[in-house]
């Protein structure tokens, strides 16, 4: 079953991804050759961009670029990280597991310009989830301050 790995349009943290954000051919070739592997977790900020064998948890095949986003088939692998991911995905909503793209590039006026897209990783708190948590925490703190 295909999953939307990167929806186009404004995402939950306010940045805009589009079909024109990147030349998708390189990552599509990796997927077509069964060479596109993702990790369980990637570091925020500066992190190694190449996929780490010790963290591989899934493969992404049959990548498609459609008008509404990047789609692909995800296969959870029988690796230590893959087995952890499998357990976490059983309760995906509880653990806030989501897919995050690993790329280099720029964000100008909220629009993403991708230089190189390396993979799609499963992360505990994707940026969109983190943004929602910050807003919720701020609302709670504001209520506490007004008591």
C-alpha positions, 0 to 999 in steps of 0.5 A: 500500500502506498503512503504519502511520504511528503504531502505537497502544500503547506504542512502543519509547521507552516512550510510549503513543499511543492512538486518544484521543490526538488529534482526528484529523479535521483531519489526515484532512481534509488527507489527503483533500484531498491537502494532507498533505505530509511532510519528509525530516527534522525537527529535534528539540525546537523546529522550525518546525511548518509543512511546509517546501516545500524539505524536502517529500519525500512525500505522505500520502493515504487516511489511516485511523484504525484500532484499531491505529494511523494508516495512510496511503498514502505517495507519494515525490515527485520533489523533491530531498528525495524523490529522496534519500529514495528512495535511502535507502529502498533500504537502509532498515535500513542507514540507520535511516530511519523515520517520525516524527510532527510534533506539539505536545502533552504527555506525561503519565505516559508517555501522549501528548496531541496538541494539533496533528498537523502531518505524518509525516516520514521521519527518520534516527533516529526516537526509537525507533531512538535509544533502541535505539542508546543502550541498545546504546552503554551495554551496550558501554561497560559491557563496556569498563569491566568489562575 
